[in-house]
Amino acid sequence: MWSIVNLLLLPLVILLPVVVLYFTIKLAVKNAIRESREENRY
């Protein structure tokens, strides 16, 4: 019983932080690129 629950929970525990980190880094990179482009204009 517990092994089935662990098999279902383990991917969620690993996947959730990875997805959150991915989108956070993606957003940060996008903002950094936008800022560097704005700095190059002036």
C-alpha angles and dihedrals in degrees: 000000000000093000090058091050091048092050089054097042099044096067089047092050090050098037099048098061090042092054092046091048091047094054093042092052091043091053092046092050091048091051092047092052091048092050093048091050091051091050092051092055095062 
